[in-house]
Amino acid sequence: MILLAFLLQTIRIAVPYLLAAAGGVMSERVGIIALGLEGLMLSGAFGAALGSYYGNSPWAGLLGALVAGGIITSLLAVSTIRFRANQVVVGVAINLIVAASTRYFLRLVFDSSSNSPRVPGFGGEGVGNAMFASFLNPVVWIGLAVLPALAWLLYRTPFGLRARAVGEKPEAAATLGVAVNPMRL
């Protein structure tokens, strides 16, 4: 029983890393160096804390995480595609900027530079047995569904074939009419 509880908690805690790894796999397959994943996770966590705190709902927190991650990802895209900055430098810069800015905004918003106050989450508070609360967390199920969905997307769809072609051999993909980032050629 204790082993099962340990396994369930391990899966629950591993889901954010699993989602970041899935994003890293996707970006690496299309030829983008994903050094900013730590910054993306931190910005998503900060966005989730803000959304959940002010929206008083874990779903608002999930939306806040998506918005914050989208903003930082857009910063990466604009920097590397529009301004042709080095992907490694931008990834490291994003990690440093997000680490500093989240501490600053935590202090500004919550008067603490290390953590937010307790926010609503998908904890399964009404469940009698806390061990099985992980089964009620929709983020766990989303995280577990992402891996087979990503594998299907990359290896069973025309989009996945094009994405892998652009990441592995952009010159060949460009000759077939697939849009390729000019920096990749």
Buried (B, 14 or more C-beta within 10 A) or exposed (E): EEEEBEEBBEBBEEBBEBBBBBBBBBBEBBBBBBBBBBBBBBBBBBBBBBBBBEBEBBEBBBBBBBBBBBEBBEBBEEBBBEEEBEBEEBBBBBBEBBBEBBBEBBEEBBEEEEEBEEBBBBBBEEEEEEBEBBEBBEBBEBBEEBBEEBEEBBEEEEEBBBBBBBBEBBEEBBEEEBEBBEEBE
